[in-house]
Amino acid sequence: MMRILTLTLVLLVACKFSGEAERIRASKTAETWHKARRYSWEAYPSWATDHRDKACPQALSDLSAYTDYNDTNDSWGRPLRMFCGPNLPPGSKGLAVLSLGADGKEGTADDIKSWE
């Protein structure tokens, strides 16, 4: 009986932590998506207005002055990837930003793309 009670308690705790982990992952995904969009859709157009002689910034950090972000990392601490000019992914315009998502691997379902 004690073993069943202990196992039940372990399962309940595991479920609680797994739910909490999913909530944290969802929050980080939303924060990163918002950041990628702000760099692409707000900061880049402002930068382009101020730098009419250039098509693309040299680095995503060049756009930081047009945001309230202190870094160019996603919510998992990895650098956001910037695409501009001939490197733009299909379906994007101006500047695109990519996060590799929670798993840190490119080309997986959790990638966060500013153009989608």
URWO-V389553 format. One record per run of one state. SS is the DSSP state (@ for helix, = for strand, . for the rest). FROM is the first residue (numbers start at 1). LEN is the number of residues. If there is no record, write none. Layout:
# URWO-V389553
ss = [SS	SS]
from = [FROM	FROM]
len = [LEN	LEN]
This chain:
# URWO-V389553
ss = [.	@	.	@	.	=	.	=	.	=	@	.	=	.	=	.]
from = [1	2	51	60	67	73	74	79	80	81	85	88	95	100	112	114]
len = [1	49	9	7	6	1	5	1	1	4	3	7	5	12	2	3]
